[in-house]
Amino acid sequence: MEKSEFKLLTKIETPEDLRKLSVDELPLLCDELRADIVQEVAVNPGHLASSLGVAEITVALHYVYNTPEDRIVWDVGHQAYGHKILTGRREQFCTNRKLGGIKPFPSPTESEYDTFACGHASNSVSAALGMAVAAKLENKTGRHVVAVIGDGAMSGGLAFEGLNNVSSSPNDLLIILNDNNMSIDRSVGGMKQYLLNLSTNETYNALRFKASRWMNRKGILNDERKNGILRLSNALKSAISHQQNIFEGMNIRYFGPFDGHNVKELVRILRQIKDMKGPKLLHLHTKKGHGYAPAEKDVTIWHAPGKFNPDTGERLVNNDPNKPQKYQDVFGHTLLELAQQNPKIVGVTPAMPSGCSMNIMMKEMKDRTFDVGIAEGHAVTFSGGMAKDGLLPFCNIYSAFAQRAYDNIIHDVALLNLNVVFCFDRAGLVGEDGPTHHGAFDLAALRPIPNLTISSPMDEHELRRLMYTAQLPDKGPFVIRYPRGGGVLQDWRCPFEEIKVGTGRKLKEGDDVAVLSIGPIGNNVTEAINLLKNDHHQLSVAHYDMRFLKPIDEDILEEVGKKFKRIVTVENGVRKGGLGSAVLEWMNDHGYHPEVIRLGLPDEFVEHGKVCELNKIVGLDAESIAKAIIT
């Protein structure tokens, strides 16, 4: 439907307006909310299918609860487009993910309705529990707190840590499990199967609720007796149903599963359990992409489909044959080639087989590829276990998500010097997904860790060569980081050649200034040097592609230290602790004192926008690099 045809949505500026509607009007509002999301995302690409799947949950929550005084904590924030539209940002939603526009994920810095950051998965239960405890300690007895977790986030370890604490801390938290059997790709693992099988009789829940209210009135169900009665009730139900409920085993009241697309029923259930004391979990079955047929048919593609025709569902894909391959696809094809040659190679990814292109190997070698779900720490330690007993895992994690596995990298791989190849996709600035997804910190965070080799290819040929080098015997833990999106070469295939670990390469001779870069940002340096040449600058500029941050090429550093009084370092990562810091440390330790200008990401979180726009803002575009070279 056209926006002008919206009967209800145009009247809603805030949830207070929503709460003026009758319950019978809510199904139409859900349809209009979906239509609005489809129309907007069709022309301004973003995450689609997840938000379509929670339209009814979103509407019901804001209808029943007094937001923003009541707290709704979203997990995996790409579910929250409907939430943004209903909370005063409908007119601004056309700026979603654009430079200067509204943020790609909920953020308290943008709206009082956004209660917590949720760019990464599995943090909602812990954050919401913190808010529930704060409400008790601050005597805000009327405040309700709801965590909405789903899209595979229940497989994350932090979710279970939160649940464990929920079961033992006094709180009235409501956890809504949006169970759509998906993360980005299809959900995997035992929790997925458990949730598929889990069922609880609605009549039983209603009877138990009435019984609990009667016992409260009679003074039978006091705090001392409550947990004992709850455990007895759970034991009886398990015996009758021949099924153990993990949530009720943790003393969390369980309701469901119910149809998450029946908004009127959701309102009734939420009203029924809203003021119940103690922790509760409401299990809802939803369908990712619900209400838009193309998204329902292929939820992985329609998780973030790019531009499309909203009427026909035709995706407007640029199939330019001369367009370079994405780095992730070069990784995927190269991994399969290497695995065909080396039987010890296995692939590991936390819920991103399509996003990182490990699905290419997965199709050919299903028994040698492992999607472990949203569980980055486990992905690393699992890889370490396989490496300990002779396999060679290629563990592919988005750079920003690898932050969640920092201890695992140190304790479970580096400490034992195990042969694990870490391929960190989406390194550096990623663009419209913003600060929660920029791979800004990997170089600086990993550099102090013993035994790690840290590398970054300047182009697709270098990526293939580094992957080949990393799988050679006894290389130890080997990091290869590369960016999101397309490379620079039309012909990306090349023969496999070993690159000596810790060696860079001189790309251009020069006498006045030396530019040292690492990774694909070096292509911007090449462009900058060409700009200076075209502008007839007389400065003679040398350019070195360092390739490795650790071990760093000391022969190049000695050559540069002896010859140049001015050095510019360029990296697509934070300035503090990365390549520039490594160069400064080496020069100081070896008695050289050139002027070193460090270009990289600033000591602040970089917002969202196109990569070219962000590069200009942080001074990593060709023009800014050229200016830094000559000034």
Secondary structure, 3 states (H helix, E strand, C coil): CCHHHCCCHHHCCCHHHHCCCCHHHHHHHHHHHHHHHHHHHHHCCCCCHHHHHCHHHHHHHHHHCCCCCCEEEECCHHHCHHHHHHHHHCCCHHHCCCCCCCCCCCCCCCCCCCCCCCCCCCCHHHHHHHHHHHHHHCCCCCCCEEEEEECCHHHCHHHHHHHHHHCCCCCCCEEEEEECCECCCECCCHHHHHHHHCCCCHHHHHHHHHHHHHHHHHCCCCHHHHHHHHHHHHHHHHHHHCCCCHHHHCCCEEEEEEECCCHHHHHHHHHHHCCCCCCEEEEEECCCCCCCHHHHHCCCHHHCCCCECCCCCCECCCCCCCCCCEHHHHHHHHHHHHHHHCCCEEEEECCCCCCCCCHHHHHHCHHHEEECCCCHHHHHHHHHHHHHCCCEEEEEEEHHHHHHHHHHHHHHHHCCCCCCEEEEECCECCCCCCCCCCECCHHHHHCCCCCCEEECCCCHHHHHHHHHHHCCCCCCCEEEECCCCECCCCCCCCCCCCCCCCCCEEEECCCCEEEEECCCCHHHHHHHHHHHHHCCCCCCEEEEECCEEECCCHHHHHHHHHHCCEEEEEEEEECCCCHHHHHHHHHHHCCCCCEEEEEEECCCCCCCCCHHHHHHHHCCCHHHHHHHHHC
